[in-house]
């Protein structure tokens, strides 16, 4: 479903837009409360349900979406709680994400079955019935002229499905669980999806894979907009994957002008921090891995990858590069120049929200929003890129740092830097995408199969352009970033960090 406009994406956008409008337009807290309480009725204005069997269920789900969009947690199912309950405590600029970030909306979950084999109408009741013959537990019998699977006996081995000549046996999978590469999604007592917060790395792939929109993440757009309205020095840092996200001809210069019109005081490229990271990790690889001090080096820019790496490797956790992620490196550089700035990371990644909530990062990054959330802010302020014609120049980074937005781009940038700084050193590169594949790579590394390698891991298949907060198809985003890299006037950063600076 990625990259196509569905009712789910429309609903999410409408909720975020209405919350943004309230934040921009309302003044006193009572007025805000009334307007927030009214959003579910704005989203579902008639008494005829559009997506569910009941208008009451539609509005109940919309109410929970509004709370998450306000940065609040879901309401308890067994107690009367207003949509705006807790808003006063969240109506501040220093509101951080409170875990869990990813939440299942109970009233929206369709209680999908997971990993269940079922005979479909394609069954012909054939004489050979090979499904019965290969079943190791005798779970299949013929009932009324067709195969029948006893779910109590079935061990879900899949042999029956594999051998059926009519493809008459279906494997029913819960989409969110299938999308989760680290088995963080289970089932609660009611049969609804349940996210294990101890395993979840907040990549958001479950959220974008649920056909019922039952999983949503918390947002900070309300707090961000209130900080802008209050007059804070709010500064944006935008990830390189932003190119192409708001239209084929909407380049970074136009986006900077639009962000300034929203009320941001300045806009910088996160690719600046990526350049810093590429320099650091190039030196780190040559000085630590090539000398044998470390067996291998893992890139650190993807927070989901870094989290599972540290969990998986245990005593080898120091093989995860200690360089700052581009988000944090850029933010620290900004705050060195602008000590009073409140820095907003704008990117494709839900996991960055989790990273920014860490105590070691809070002083550097004040807010995190996605491209999806930024789109709602633009709509709330009436900024339409079909007619918007302002531009402001941006020249903060090189092609190497801008390439971090796509799979392979991180390792590619580091490799280019090594080739430039250490022309006689050979580099061994591995890169992997998707959390399940990341885990396989980590196990190989732990077993000594990847010694000497620089290993790039990306939690989302496709890299940052495949993040849960993107607006366009992955292939289109990849093409836009590659063009951005090609068009960069400077290809590589200087060899030494002290030569990197904001313009």
C-alpha positions in Angstrom: 0.0 0.0 0.0 3.0 2.3 0.1 2.9 5.3 -2.1 -0.8 5.2 -3.0 -3.5 7.4 -1.8 -6.0 5.4 0.3 -8.7 6.3 2.7 -6.3 5.5 5.6 -3.8 8.1 4.4 -6.6 10.6 3.8 -7.9 10.1 7.3 -4.5 10.5 8.9 -3.9 13.6 6.9 -7.2 15.1 7.7 -6.7 14.5 11.5 -3.2 16.0 11.4 -4.4 19.0 9.3 -7.3 19.8 11.7 -5.0 19.6 14.8 -2.5 21.8 13.0 -5.3 24.3 12.2 -6.3 24.5 15.8 -2.7 25.0 16.9 -2.2 27.8 14.4 -5.6 29.6 14.9 -6.8 29.0 18.5 -5.6 31.2 21.3 -7.0 30.5 24.8 -7.1 26.9 26.2 -10.9 26.8 26.5 -11.2 27.6 22.8 -8.6 25.0 22.0 -10.4 22.3 24.0 -13.7 23.0 22.2 -12.1 22.9 18.8 -10.2 19.7 19.5 -13.3 18.0 20.9 -15.1 18.9 17.6 -12.5 17.4 15.2 -14.0 13.9 15.2 -17.2 15.5 13.9 -15.3 17.5 11.4 -13.7 14.3 10.1 -17.1 12.5 10.0 -19.6 15.3 9.4 -22.7 13.2 8.5 -24.7 10.5 10.3 -23.9 8.0 7.6 -20.7 6.0 8.3 -18.2 6.1 5.4 -15.7 3.4 6.4 -17.2 1.5 9.3 -20.5 -0.1 10.2 -21.3 2.6 12.7 -20.8 6.4 12.8 -20.2 6.0 16.5 -17.3 3.7 15.9 -15.9 6.0 13.2 -15.9 8.9 15.6 -14.5 6.8 18.5 -11.5 5.9 16.2 -11.1 9.5 15.0 -11.0 10.7 18.7 -8.1 8.3 19.4 -6.3 9.5 16.3 -6.8 13.1 17.5 -5.2 12.2 20.9 -2.2 10.6 19.3 -1.8 13.6 16.9 -1.8 15.8 20.0 1.0 13.7 21.5 -1.4 12.1 24.1 -1.8 8.5 24.8 -4.9 6.5 24.0 -7.8 6.7 26.4 -8.6 3.7 28.6 -11.5 1.5 27.4 -13.1 1.1 30.8 -13.3 4.8 31.9 -14.9 8.0 30.6 -12.1 10.3 29.5 -12.5 13.4 27.3 -10.6 13.7 24.0 -8.7 16.7 25.5 -7.9 15.1 28.8 -4.3 15.8 29.6 -4.0 18.5 27.0 -2.9 21.2 29.5 0.1 19.2 30.4 0.9 18.7 26.7 0.3 22.4 25.8 4.0 23.2 26.3 7.1 23.5 24.1 9.1 20.9 26.1 6.7 18.0 25.6 8.7 14.9 24.7 7.3 11.7 23.3 6.1 9.4 26.1 6.4 5.7 25.2 5.0 3.7 23.7 5.3 5.7 20.5 3.5 3.2 18.3 0.0 2.3 19.5 -2.7 0.0 18.4 -6.1 1.7 18.5 -8.4 -1.1 19.9 -11.6 0.1 18.3 -9.9 0.1 14.8 -8.3 -3.3 14.9 -10.1 -6.0 12.9 -8.6 -8.8 14.9 -6.9 -10.5 11.9 -5.8 -14.1 12.3 -2.1 -14.7 12.1 -0.2 -17.6 10.6 -3.3 -19.7 10.0 -3.8 -22.2 7.2 -7.3 -22.5 5.7 -8.8 -24.3 2.7 -10.4 -22.0 0.2 -13.1 -22.6 -2.4 -10.4 -23.5 -4.9 -10.3 -27.0 -3.4 -11.5 -29.7 -5.9 -11.6 -32.6 -3.5 -9.1 -34.4 -5.8 -8.5 -38.1 -5.5 -4.8 -37.7 -4.9 -5.4 -35.3 -1.9 -1.6 -34.8 -1.5 -2.3 -32.3 1.3 -3.5 -35.2 3.5 -0.5 -37.3 2.6 2.2 -34.8 3.5 0.6 -33.5 6.7 2.9 -34.7 9.5 0.2 -34.4 12.2 -2.9 -35.9 10.4 -4.6 -32.5 10.7 -6.2 -32.7 7.2 -9.3 -34.8 6.4 -12.0 -34.9 3.7 -15.2 -33.3 4.8 -18.2 -32.9 2.4 -16.0 -33.6 -0.6 -13.2 -31.1 0.2 -10.1 -30.9 2.4 -10.6 -29.6 5.9 -7.8 -28.5 8.3 -8.2 -29.1 12.0 -6.6 -26.0 13.5 -6.0 -27.7 16.9 -3.7 -30.3 15.2 -2.1 -28.0 12.6 1.5 -27.1 13.4 1.6 -24.5 10.6 4.4 -26.2 8.7 3.0 -25.1 5.3 3.6 -28.5 3.6 -0.1 -28.7 2.5 0.0 -25.3 0.9 3.2 -26.0 -0.9 2.0 -29.2 -2.5 -1.6 -28.4 -3.4 -1.9 -28.5 -7.2 -4.8 -25.9 -7.2 -3.3 -23.5 -4.7 -6.4 -24.1 -2.7 -4.8 -23.6 0.7 -4.3 -20.0 2.0 -1.9 -18.9 4.7 -3.7 -16.0 6.5 -1.2 -13.5 8.0 -1.8 -10.4 10.0 -0.4 -7.6 7.8 1.2 -5.6 10.7 2.9 -8.7 12.1 4.2 -9.7 8.7 5.7 -6.3 8.2 7.5 -6.4 11.6 10.9 -7.8 11.1 11.6 -8.4 14.8 8.4 -10.2 15.9 7.3 -7.3 18.1 3.6 -7.8 17.4 1.5 -10.4 19.1 -2.2 -10.9 20.0 -4.0 -9.7 23.1 -6.8 -11.6 25.0 -9.4 -10.2 22.6 -7.6 -11.2 19.5 -6.4 -7.7 18.6 -2.8 -6.8 17.6 -0.5 -6.0 20.5 2.9 -4.3 20.3 5.6 -5.5 22.6 7.3 -2.3 23.7 10.4 -4.2 24.8 11.0 -5.4 21.2 9.6 -2.5 19.2 12.1 -0.1 17.6 9.3 2.2 16.3 10.2 1.8 12.6 6.5 2.2 11.7 6.4 -0.5 9.1 3.4 -2.1 11.0 1.6 1.2 10.9 1.9 1.7 7.1 1.0 -2.0 6.5 -2.3 -2.1 8.4 -5.2 -2.0 6.0 -7.6 -0.8 8.8 -5.3 2.0 10.0 -5.4 0.5 13.5 -1.8 1.4 14.3 -0.8 5.1 14.7 2.1 7.0 16.1 2.2 10.1 18.4 2.9 13.5 16.9 4.5 16.7 18.1 3.0 19.0 15.5 0.7 20.7 18.1 3.5 21.5 20.5 5.8 22.6 17.6 3.2 25.0 16.2 2.5 26.4 19.6 6.2 27.1 20.1 6.3 28.9 16.7 3.3 31.0 17.7 4.8 31.8 21.0 7.8 33.4 19.2 10.5 30.8 20.0 13.5 30.7 17.7 12.4 27.5 15.9 14.9 26.2 13.4 14.3 23.3 11.0 16.8 20.6 9.9 15.5 18.7 6.9 16.5 15.2 5.9 17.8 14.6 2.3 14.9 12.3 1.6 12.6 15.4 1.5 13.4 16.0 -2.1 10.4 15.0 -4.3 8.1 14.4 -1.3 6.0 17.5 -2.1 6.0 17.4 -5.9 8.3 16.6 -8.8 9.3 20.3 -9.2 9.4 21.2 -5.6 13.1 21.5 -4.9 14.8 22.2 -1.5 14.9 25.9 -2.2 11.2 26.1 -2.5 10.7 24.0 0.6 12.9 26.3 2.6 10.9 29.3 1.6 7.7 27.5 2.6 9.1 26.6 5.9 10.0 30.2 6.6 6.5 31.1 5.8 5.2 28.6 8.3 7.2 30.5 10.9 10.6 28.7 11.1 13.5 31.1 11.7 16.0 29.2 9.5 16.3 25.9 7.6 19.4 23.7 7.4 20.2 20.3 5.7 20.6 17.2 7.8 23.0 16.1 5.1 25.4 18.5 6.9 25.5 16.0 9.8 25.7 13.1 7.4 28.9 14.7 5.9 30.2 14.9 9.5 29.3 11.2 10.0 30.9 10.1 6.8 34.2 11.8 7.7 34.1 10.3 11.2 33.2 6.8 10.2 35.8 6.8 7.3 38.6 7.6 9.8 37.0 5.1 12.3 37.0 2.3 9.8 40.6 2.7 8.8 41.9 3.4 12.3 39.9 0.7 14.1 38.9 -2.1 11.7 41.9 -2.1 9.3 44.2 -2.2 12.3 42.4 -5.1 13.8 41.2 -3.3 16.9 37.6 -3.9 16.0 36.4 -6.9 13.9 34.0 -4.8 11.9 32.2 -1.4 12.0 28.4 -0.8 11.9 27.0 2.5 10.7 24.9 4.3 13.2 22.6 6.7 11.4 19.5 4.4 11.4 18.1 4.3 15.0 16.2 1.1 14.4 19.3 -0.7 13.1 21.5 0.7 15.9 19.0 -0.5 18.6 18.8 -4.1 17.4 22.5 -4.1 16.8 23.2 -3.2 20.4 20.6 -5.8 21.6 22.0 -8.5 19.4 25.8 -8.0 19.7 26.0 -7.5 23.5 29.8 -7.5 24.1 30.4 -6.3 20.6 28.2 -3.2 21.0 31.3 -1.0 20.5 31.3 -2.1 16.8 28.4 0.3 16.3 30.0 3.5 15.3 30.1 6.1 18.0 29.7 9.0 15.6 26.6 11.1 16.1 23.7 10.4 13.8 23.2 13.1 11.1 20.1 14.4 13.0 22.1 15.0 16.2 25.3 16.2 14.6 23.4 18.8 12.6 21.4 19.9 15.6 24.5 20.3 17.7 26.1 22.3 15.0 23.0 24.5 14.8 22.9 25.1 18.5 26.6 26.0 18.6 25.7 28.9 16.2 22.3 29.6 17.7 22.2 28.7 21.4 18.6 29.7 21.8 17.3 27.7 18.9 14.7 25.0 19.2 15.7 22.5 16.6 13.1 20.5 14.7 14.1 17.4 12.7 11.9 17.0 9.6 12.3 13.6 8.1 10.8 10.3 6.8 11.4 8.3 10.0 9.2 7.4 12.9 12.1 5.9 14.8 13.8 9.3 14.9 11.0 10.3 17.3 12.2 7.5 19.6 15.8 8.6 19.2 15.0 12.2 20.1 13.2 11.2 23.3 16.4 9.8 24.7 17.8 11.9 27.5 21.2 12.2 25.8 19.5 13.7 22.7 16.8 15.9 24.2 19.0 18.9 24.6 19.9 18.8 20.9 16.7 17.9 19.2 13.5 19.5 20.5 10.9 18.2 18.0 10.7 15.5 15.4 8.0 15.5 12.7 7.7 13.5 9.5 7.1 14.6 5.9 3.5 13.4 6.3 3.0 15.7 9.3 4.7 18.6 7.5 2.3 18.1 4.6 -0.6 18.6 7.1 1.0 21.8 8.4 1.4 23.2 4.9 -2.3 22.4 4.2 -3.4 24.0 7.4 -1.7 27.2 6.4 -3.0 27.1 2.9 0.5 26.6 1.2 -0.2 24.9 -2.1 3.0 23.9 -4.1 1.0 23.9 -7.3 1.0 27.7 -7.1 3.7 28.5 -4.6 6.7 30.2 -6.3 9.0 31.5 -3.6 12.5 30.1 -3.2 15.4 30.5 -0.7 18.9 29.1 -1.5 20.3 26.2 0.6 24.0 25.1 0.3 24.8 23.2 3.5 26.1 19.8 2.4 27.7 17.6 -0.3 26.5 14.9 -2.5 27.9 12.3 -0.1 25.8 13.4 2.8 22.7 13.8 0.7 23.1 10.2 -0.4 22.3 9.0 3.1 18.6 9.1 2.2 18.7 5.8 0.2 19.8 2.3 0.9 23.5 1.9 0.2 24.0 5.6 0.4 25.6 5.7 3.8 28.2 3.0 3.1 28.7 4.5 -0.3 29.5 7.9 1.1 31.9 6.5 3.7 33.6 4.4 1.0 34.1 7.5 -1.2 35.6 9.3 1.7 38.0 6.5 2.5 39.1 6.3 -1.1 39.7 10.0 -1.1 41.4 10.3 2.3 43.2 6.9 2.3 43.7 6.0 -1.4 45.7 2.8 -0.7 43.2 1.3 1.7 40.8 -1.4 0.5 37.2 -1.2 1.8 34.9 -4.1 2.3 31.3 -3.1 2.2 28.1 -4.9 3.2 24.7 -3.3 3.3 21.3 -4.7 4.4 17.7 -3.5 4.5 14.7 -4.5 6.5 14.8 -5.5 10.2 14.7 -9.3 9.6 17.6 -9.1 7.1 19.4 -6.8 9.5 19.2 -9.4 12.2 20.5 -12.1 9.9 23.5 -9.8 9.0 24.2 -9.1 12.7 24.2 -12.8 13.5 26.7 -13.4 10.7 28.9 -10.6 12.0 28.7 -12.0 15.5 29.8 -15.4 14.2 32.9 -13.8 12.7 31.6 -14.1 9.1 31.9 -10.3 8.4 35.3 -9.4 9.9 36.9 -6.5 8.2 33.7 -5.1 6.9 31.9 -1.8 7.0 28.3 -2.8 7.5 25.4 -0.4 6.7 22.0 -1.4 8.1 18.7 0.2 7.3 15.5 -0.7 9.2 13.2 0.2 6.3 13.6 -1.8 3.0 14.8 0.9 0.6 16.4 3.1 3.2 15.2 6.4 4.6 13.0 7.1 1.5 10.9 4.0 2.7 10.3 5.5 6.1 6.8 5.4 7.6 6.5 9.2 7.4 7.0 9.6 3.6 4.5 10.8 1.1 5.5 9.2 -2.2 6.4 5.7 -3.6 9.8 4.4 -2.6 11.1 4.1 -6.1 10.1 7.7 -6.8 11.8 8.9 -3.6 15.0 6.9 -4.5 15.1 8.5 -7.9 14.7 12.0 -6.5 17.5 11.6 -4.0 19.9 10.1 -6.6 19.2 13.2 -8.8 19.8 15.4 -5.8 23.2 13.7 -5.3 24.1 14.0 -8.9 23.2 17.7 -9.0 25.3 18.6 -5.9 28.0 21.0 -6.7 30.4 19.5 -4.1 30.6 15.8 -4.1 32.6 15.0 -0.9 33.2 16.7 2.4 36.7 17.9 3.5 38.9 15.4 5.3 38.8 17.1 8.7 35.7 17.9 10.9 36.9 21.3 11.7 36.6 22.3 8.1 32.9 21.5 8.2 30.7 24.5 9.2 27.4 26.1 8.6 27.4 28.8 5.9 
